[in-house]
């Protein structure tokens, strides 16, 4: 049986990246792997979506970047959640949960 690819609603990737960075700084590939792992392989974020999102979040001041050596001894850009990013994560999480609840109510209509 072919796996169904989940298309993320606009803005959702930003929320997921912010959440992934709450525990530790990570480079782009690690963020992608974390999202895939935590979603039980349901989410596979492509580089063509991930890196523009990371740059957008950096421009907004929600994450900051620094260069470091990765676990496989390569130079990589690591991203860290900023205080402003933590506040935005709270706002976006609340909004997402309200939206999911409202959609759930509509889908559960008799």
N, C-alpha and C positions, 0 to 999 in steps of 0.2 A: 504494500500500500504506500503510495507516495505521501510524503510529509507535506502538510499544509503550511505554507509560509505565512507568518503573522505580519501584517502591515501595521506599523505603528502610526497612530493619529499624530498629526503635526504637533510638535512641542513635547511629545512624550519622550523622545530620545534625550532631550535636555534634562528632563526630570530624572531619568534612569542614570545618566552620567553623574549628576550631582549626588544621587543616592549611593552610587558605587564608590564615590570618593570620600564618603563619610568615615570610613575606617582607616584608610591610609592613602598616601600618594601612590599613583600608578601611571605607567605609560599607556599609550593608546591601545596597544595590543592586549595588555593585561585588563584594561577596562572592558574591551570587547569579550575577552574570555570569561571574565567575571559575570557579565550579563548573560552570556550563553549558559554558563554553569548554573547560576542561581535560578534561571528560568527553565531549568531542566531541558535545555537544548531547543526551547521554543523560539528564542530570540537569537538571531544571528545578524549582528550589526556589521555591515560592510564598511570597508575603509572609506569609500566614497561618501558615506553618510556620517561616519564617526568623526573624521578629522575636520570637516567644515563645522560640525557641531562643537567640537572642542575649541576651535578658533573663535566661534561666535560667543561661547561662554567666557572665554578669556577676555574678549573685547568688552563684554558686559561687566567684567570685574568679579564674576562669580567663581572663577577658578584662576589660579596663577600657575605658571610653568617654570621649570628649571631643568637644566641638562644634568644628567648623571649616568653612571654606568649601570646597565641592566644586569639581571641575574645570569644572562648568557654572555656577559663581558662585552656588551656593545653599548655605544653611546645612544641614549634615548631621552626623549623629552618627557619628564614626569609632571603630572598635573596634581594640584592640591586645591581642596575646597577652601575658599576664603570665608571670612565672617559674613560678608554680604551674600555669598553663595549659600551658606547655612540658612540664613534668613529666607532667601528665595526658595530653598528646598522646602521649608515649612509652608510657605505660601502655596507653592505648586502642589505639594502633597495634599493639603486641605482641599484645594480646588479639584484635584483629580478624584479624591474620594467622594466629594459632593456630586461630581459629574457621574461617576460610576454608580452611585446610589440612585440618582435620578434615572439613568438609563435602565438600571435594574428594575425600578418601579414600573417603567413603561413596558418593559419586556414581560413583566409578570402580570400585566393586565389580563383580566378574564375575558 
